[in-house]
Amino acid sequence: MFRKNQDCTPTPCEPGVTRRVMTYTKDVMMCEISFETGARGNVHSHPHTQVTYIAEGKFDFTIGGETRTVEKGDSVLMPPDAVHGVVCLEAGKLVDVFTPMREDFV
């Protein structure tokens, strides 16, 4: 029911990007993603619905060919199978929530 951030080991993703899997059940998963300025989340898709909250920083998100700039306090929704990616404009953190959980992350 409770999980301390310090107890979640960061996993390297792309250069300048790390992921912490915070809490999850088979139905939902929350992750914290840290980005250095200029780092990218490569363009990809997955069958999960994803909601992202921008906790810190500034990012260019591309979803289905449309790019928008988002920053602290904003949120983004990626429907299942939507092609998406991100570029970090100012170092920051994203909170990603997936449903169902991402089995490939554990």
C-alpha positions in Angstrom: 0.0 0.0 0.0 2.9 2.4 0.7 6.2 2.7 -1.2 9.1 5.1 -0.5 10.8 6.6 -3.4 14.2 5.8 -1.9 13.2 2.1 -1.9 12.7 2.1 -5.7 15.8 1.4 -7.7 16.2 3.7 -10.8 16.6 1.7 -14.0 18.5 3.4 -16.9 16.4 3.8 -20.1 17.6 6.0 -22.9 20.7 8.2 -22.3 19.8 10.8 -19.7 16.6 9.0 -18.7 15.9 6.8 -15.6 12.7 5.1 -14.5 11.6 4.1 -11.0 8.6 1.7 -10.8 6.7 3.0 -7.8 3.6 1.0 -7.1 1.5 -1.4 -9.2 -1.1 -4.1 -9.4 -2.0 -6.1 -12.5 -4.5 -3.3 -13.4 -2.4 -0.2 -12.9 1.2 1.0 -12.6 2.8 4.3 -11.6 6.4 5.2 -12.5 8.6 8.2 -12.0 10.7 9.1 -15.0 13.7 11.5 -14.6 15.1 13.3 -17.6 18.2 15.4 -18.2 17.9 18.4 -20.5 18.1 17.2 -24.1 17.3 13.6 -23.3 14.7 11.7 -25.3 12.0 9.1 -24.8 12.2 7.4 -28.1 9.2 7.1 -30.3 7.2 4.0 -29.5 3.8 2.5 -28.9 2.3 0.0 -26.5 -1.2 -1.5 -25.9 -1.5 0.3 -22.5 -3.4 3.5 -21.8 -0.9 6.0 -20.4 -1.5 9.2 -18.5 1.6 11.4 -17.8 1.8 14.2 -15.2 4.6 16.7 -15.6 6.0 17.0 -12.1 9.0 19.1 -13.0 10.6 20.5 -16.1 9.5 21.2 -19.7 9.0 18.7 -22.5 8.0 18.4 -26.2 5.6 15.5 -26.4 4.6 14.0 -29.8 1.5 11.9 -30.0 0.2 10.6 -33.3 2.3 13.1 -35.2 1.2 16.1 -33.2 3.8 17.9 -31.0 3.0 20.1 -28.1 5.1 21.7 -25.3 4.1 20.8 -21.8 5.5 21.9 -18.4 5.1 21.4 -14.7 1.5 20.9 -13.7 0.3 19.8 -17.2 -0.8 16.3 -18.2 -0.8 14.1 -21.3 -2.9 11.1 -22.4 -1.7 8.4 -24.7 -4.4 6.1 -25.9 -3.6 2.4 -26.5 -1.3 1.8 -29.5 -0.7 5.6 -30.0 2.8 6.3 -31.4 4.4 8.8 -29.0 7.8 10.2 -27.8 9.2 13.0 -25.8 12.1 15.4 -25.8 13.2 17.1 -22.5 13.6 20.9 -22.9 14.4 21.6 -19.2 15.5 18.8 -16.8 12.5 17.3 -15.1 10.4 14.4 -13.9 7.3 12.7 -15.3 4.8 10.6 -13.4 3.5 7.9 -15.8 0.5 5.8 -15.0 -0.3 2.8 -17.1 -3.3 0.5 -17.3 -3.0 -2.3 -17.3 0.4 -2.5 -15.7 3.6 -2.8 -17.8 4.8 -6.3 -17.3 7.9 -5.5 -19.3 9.0 -3.0 -16.5 9.2 -5.6 -13.7 
